Amino acid sequence: MVQISRKVVSAVPEPSLRRMPAYLAFSEGLLKKGQEFVSSTQIAKYMNVDPTQVTKDLSYTSIVGKTRVGYEVKAMVDILSDFLGFTAMDQAFLVGAGSLGSALLHDDGLENFGLDIVAAFDVAPNVVGKKINDIEVFHIDQFRDLAQEMKAIIGIITVPAEYAQSVADLMVAWGVKAIWNFTPARIRVPDDIVVQNTSLYANLAIIFNKIYTDKEKTI
């Protein structure tokens, strides 16, 4: 697959970047309904934030609103998709083809957001050599050779937490530039490597905490 270079997005606060995919999803929904323009107030109501925050977030992009009309929905979709890097396609390796890893391999929607998982790796004999959603699972010993051949720049870690650091070290050693870590472990990598931690267990703990905190308030 041809590698498309992404734009370099700098000086955008992370909270703004986290909100932008929701702006995009909202705009895509409006586009499907045939709505031509959307105001910052409409977006703010959907996001439960202040309209000035929406305006500030969008100011980091090239989206320009019209007085008393708002933002053109089609332009919102096109510009945000490009700005967030969803229109390019980057290749990724996934290590850990267990239940969580398998679920990600089955998620065809990731390609809509610019992520193409081209190979998976594991050590379990029951999965190595098989294909999951047409993606082959290789033994981890083949990571080095395939990394040199396929040039994937993103690594996805879905192994047990105790193996996360050794997997991260392997990824960094063989050219991965960004790691999406789904384990509770906090991995250590060089400063020039991007790491995004997404712990399902941490989010679950937050859910439980909020449930029982709210329950205590009603007692």
Secondary structure as GFF3:
##gff-version 3
##sequence-region A 1 219
A	DSSP	alpha_helix	14	33	.	.	.	ID=ss1
A	DSSP	beta_strand	37	38	.	.	.	ID=ss2
A	DSSP	alpha_helix	40	47	.	.	.	ID=ss3
A	DSSP	alpha_helix	51	58	.	.	.	ID=ss4
A	DSSP	beta_strand	71	72	.	.	.	ID=ss5
A	DSSP	alpha_helix	73	83	.	.	.	ID=ss6
A	DSSP	beta_strand	90	95	.	.	.	ID=ss7
A	DSSP	alpha_helix	99	105	.	.	.	ID=ss8
A	DSSP	three_ten_helix	108	113	.	.	.	ID=ss9
A	DSSP	beta_strand	115	122	.	.	.	ID=ss10
A	DSSP	beta_strand	131	132	.	.	.	ID=ss11
A	DSSP	beta_strand	135	139	.	.	.	ID=ss12
A	DSSP	three_ten_helix	140	142	.	.	.	ID=ss13
A	DSSP	alpha_helix	143	150	.	.	.	ID=ss14
A	DSSP	beta_strand	154	157	.	.	.	ID=ss15
A	DSSP	three_ten_helix	161	163	.	.	.	ID=ss16
A	DSSP	alpha_helix	164	173	.	.	.	ID=ss17
A	DSSP	beta_strand	178	181	.	.	.	ID=ss18
A	DSSP	beta_strand	194	197	.	.	.	ID=ss19
A	DSSP	alpha_helix	200	218	.	.	.	ID=ss20
###
